[in-house]
């Protein structure tokens, strides 16, 4: 069974082609700068053959056609005919309240995803573009939508409702939706496998730490709370997002600076977080390097980042009445052992301990807690694409 997984963004398309009999990636790549000057495609096969194509890619349709050409290429391709692809799985950001799990795409599903574009305006329209182009190129192949939000639909009302007039939830569905759900689902399930214990009996805190960052509390196989909210802005300090702030700050700064709503939204989403505090970069590696060289604001930015994570872990331990395992994943979580050490050190009073040698790992699956730690701690590289491929296979 050959399954193509597509993640269609505003100016990019990421793809992986899976052979599901062995769950191996036979080819993967990315198309960047769609509709922008200097657009290109990068492609790699399972055997390690790599190629880059620099050419004008005016829209997503052209990008997906170019992807197909490369997959069929005599030298770099991995299939002989487009019909060898059995199905396509699509990452879709927002499924609202309706989509509690992945689903085979039909016209009704497309229509509903369109209705949720106001909740995911930066992602859903581009996710839909990828779906429509693939339907046109492969009209007879089943297409599956896998939603970032669906994993979090098990949250109870007390966790997902905001203390605003209830009518705003009734009229506009203003609530906590949460994101990174496919990642949290993958690593929490994988954690249970590594512990050799039933997923439904564990309490797991999953920390997806990258340029975008979120934490999920998973109790007895279900998400019971998560840090992101109506949008991905709420929660942790991130690369360029501010995370939790007093809502009154928005009006205060807008009046002082004479800003529009759009300008203030850009400040909170694009100019805050690690970038805003450090004044250096949204990339934690750059900020870490500056901190090591004595930059005060860079050091402060990292302290804020770690402190917010510690607060959320503590809160979710209380909400679940304990925790069996903490998992670190995504770019920062998988690769920056100093960050993991700083976070777990602040939880040491609970008897949670890291093995310093085991913790010196980057991008590898590993238990990094000591034998006598009260809570197991893992590094588990996320694999959202494999999760999408598995869901697609299960549905077809």
N, C-alpha and C positions, 0 to 999 in steps of 0.2 A: 504494500500500500504506500503510494507516494503522495505526500501532503505538502502543499506550499503554504507557508505562513507569511502574512504580510502585515506590516505596521506602517500605515500611511500617515505621515505628518504633514505639516503646513508646507514645507519645502523639501521634504525628504521621504524616501521609502526604504524601509529595511525589510529584508526578506531572508528566509531560510527554507531550504527544500529538504524534507525529512523522508528517509526510508523507515517506515514505522515498524517493519518486521524486527529490526535491530535497534530502533530509535537512534539512528545516526544521522547527522547532518551531512548530506551529500554535497551541498553547496550553500553558500551564504553570501550576502553582500548588502550594499547600500547605495542608494542614489541620492546625491546631495545637490543642494542649490537649484532645485527645480524652479524654473521661471526666473532665475537669476543668472547673471553673467558667471562664466567659469564653472558651469555645472559639469558633473562627472559621475561615473559609476565605478565602484570597486567591487571585485568579485573574487571569491576563493572557493576551491573545491576541497573535498575531503582529503584528497591526496596532496594538497598543498599548492596546487597550481593557482597563481594569482594573476589578475589582470586589472588594468585601470583604463577606462575609456573616457576621454575628455571630449565632450561634444555638447552642442546646444540641446537642452532638454526643456522645451517650453512649458510642458504641463505633465500631470500625472499619467495621462494616457500614453504620452510619448515615453515616459520613464518605465512604465510597466512593459510596453512593447520592447524597449531596449533590454530590459531584464530577461524577457522571454528569448530574445535573440541570443543573449549570452548563454542562457541555460541550454540552448540548442546548438551552440557553436561547436564546430568540429574539434577545435583544440581545447577550449575551456568549458564546453558544455558537459552536462551529465545526463541528459535525456536525448532521445532521438526524435521524439514527437511530442507535441503539447498534450496529446491524449494520454500520455503516460502519467500525467498528474491526475490523481483520483479526486481530490477535493482541495479547497482553499479555506484556510482559517484566517480570520481578520481580527486584529486587536481593535476594539472599540472602547473609547474612554468611558462614555456615560450611558448607562442603561436605565437610569431613573429608578422608579419603584417597580416597574413592570417586569424587567428582566432580572430574575433572581438566579439565573444560570445561563450557560451558553445555549445558543439556539441556531437551528438551520435558518438561513436567511430566505425570506420570501418578500413579496411586495408590502405586506402588512408590517413586517419587521423593519424594512427600510423606512416606511412612513413613520413608525414610532421612533426610530433613531433620529429622524429629521425633527420630530417634535421636541426631542431633548437637546437640540442644538443650542437653545438659550441657556441650558445648564452647562454645556460643554462647548462654548463657541469657538475655542481655539483648536479643538480636536475633532469633534464629531463630524463637521462638514468635510474634513479631509479624510477621515475614516470612511465616510460614505463615498467619496470620490474613488478610493481604492476598490470598494465593493462594486461600484457601477462599472468601472473599467474592466475588472476581472469578469464580471457577468457578461460583458459585451464580447470579450476575447474568448471566454470559455463558457458559453451559454448553457451547456449540458452538464457542467460540473457543479456538484453541491458546494455551497459556500456557507461558512459558519461564522457567527459573530461571538466573540469571547469578550466580556465586558470587565473593565477595571473595577467597576462598582459592585458587581454581583456578589462577590465574596462577603461584602459588608452588609448585605441585606438581612442578615440574621441578627443584627443588633437590636436590642429591646428599645422600646419607645423612650425610656429614661435616658438612653445613651444617644439616640439620634435626634431627639427634639431639642430645639432652642427655646429658651424661656421668653419668647416673643408672643404677641397675641396669636392665639391658636389659628385664627383665620388665615394667617399668612401661610401656614402649612396646608390648610384646606384648599386655599385658592391657588397658591403658587408652588406647593411642595417644597417650601423652604425647610431644609433639614440637613443633618449630617449624612453625607453619602460615602465619603472615604474613597481613596484611590490606591493604586499599586496593588489592587486586590489579587491579581493573578500571581504576582510575586509572593505576597504573603501566604497565599494558598499553597504554592509550590514548596516554599522553604519550611513552613510549619508541618506539612505532611512528611517532607523528607526528614525533618527532625525526629518525628515519631518513629520513622523507619530506623534511623541511626540509634535511637534509644531502645529499639526492639520492644516497644510498648504500643498498645492500641491508641490510635489518634484520638478516639472518643473519650479517653480517660485522662488526657493530659491538659495542663495549663501552660501555654506557650506565649512568650512575648517576642514578636518578630519585629526587628529593627531594619527597615529598608532605608539605608543611609547613602544618598548620592547627592547630586545637585538639587534634585527634589528628594525630600525625605519624609518618611512617615513611620509610625509605629502601630502595630495592631495587637490587641489582646485576644487570644484564641483559647477558648475554654471548651473542653469536651467536643472538639471538632468544629466549633462554630465561632465566628468572629463576634465578640460581645462589645468591642469598642475600638475606635481607631482615631488617630490624631488629626487627619485632614477632615475638612468639613463639607459645606456646600460646594466649595471649590478647593483646589489644592493649596490655597494660600494659608489656611489655618494650620496650627500645630507647631512643629519644630522650626528652629532656625534653619534656613536652607541656603543654597548658593546665592540666590538673588531675592528670595522671598523672606518677608519679615516673620512669618509665623504668628503666634498669638500676640495681640496687642490690645490695649484698651480701645474700644471702638470710637470713643470720644476724641482720640488723637487725630483721627481723620479730619473731622470738622475743624479742629484747632489749627492744624498745619495748613489746611486749605485756605482758611481765612487769613492766616499770617503771611502765606506765600502767594496768595491770589491764584490758586490752582483750580483747574477744572476737575471734574470727576475722573475723566480719562487720564489726566496727568497724575493725579494722586494714585490711581490704580496702577499706573506704570511704575511709580516710585515703590509701591509695596511689593509688586511682582518682579520687577526687573532691576531695581537699584538698591535693594535692601539686603538682609541676610549677611552672609560672610563678606560680600562685596561692600555693603553699606557700612558695616562696622570697621572693617580693615582698611577700606579705601584702596585696596590693592587688586583683589581678584575675587571671583566667585569660585575659583578652583581651590579646593582645600589644600592641595599640594603646594600651590604657590603661597597660600597663607601660612602654612606650616613652615615653609622655608624661611619666610620673612620673620616669623615668630622666633625661630632658632637663631636668627641674626639680631635679635633684640628689639624688633618692632613691637611696641606696646599695643597698638591697636590690633595688630594681627593676633597677638597672644590673647587679647580680650575677646576677639571674635571667636576663637576656638573654645575659650572657656564658656562663652554663651552657648555655643553649639552643643558642647558636652553636657552642660548643666541642664538645658531643656530636656535632653534625652533622659538624664537621670530622673528628673521630675516625673516624666511620663511613665518610665518603668516603675517607679515607686507607686504612682497612682494606679497603674494597671494591676500591680501585685495586690493592692488593697481591694480593687474592684472585683478581682477574681478570687480573693481569699487565699492568695499564695501563688506560686509559680514553680513549675518543674524545670523549665528550660528557657534560656534567652538566646535568640539567634541573631547574628549580624549578617547582613547581606547587602548587595549593590556596591557601587564603586568605592565609597568610603568604608562601608562596613566590612567588605571583603578584603580590602587592601591596606588600610591604615591601622596597623597594630597599636600605635601610640594612642589613637582615639579610643580603641576598644579598652586598652589598659586604663586610661583616665576615667572612663565611664564605670568600669567594674570596680575600680579602686574606691570610688565614692559609694559603692554599694557593699563594701567590705564589712560594714557593721552587721550585715544580715548573714554573714558567713559565706558570701559568694567570693570565690577565689579563682584567679587566673593562674595557669602554669606559664611563667614568662617565656620559656623556650617554645612551648606548643603555640603560644600566641604569635610567635614570629613567623606568620604565614600570610601569604598574599594569594587571593583568588583560588584557594584550595579548600576542599571540604574537610573540616577537622573539629574535633572536640578540643577546646582550649582551656577548660577548667581543670582544677586539681581533683584528685580522687576524693578528697574530703570536703569539697565545696558543697554547700547546701543546695545549690542550684547548678544544673549543667549549663555550660555556655558553649555555643557552637559558632563556627564560621561555615556558612553554606552558600556557595555561589548561586544566585538566582538563575532560573531558566524559564522565563515567561513564554518563550517561543515553543519549548517542549510542552508546556502546559496547554498552550493553544492547540498544538498538534494532537495531543492526547484527547482533548475535548472534541476536536473535529472528528477524529477516528471513532470515538465512542458514539457520536451522533449519526454518523453515516453507516 
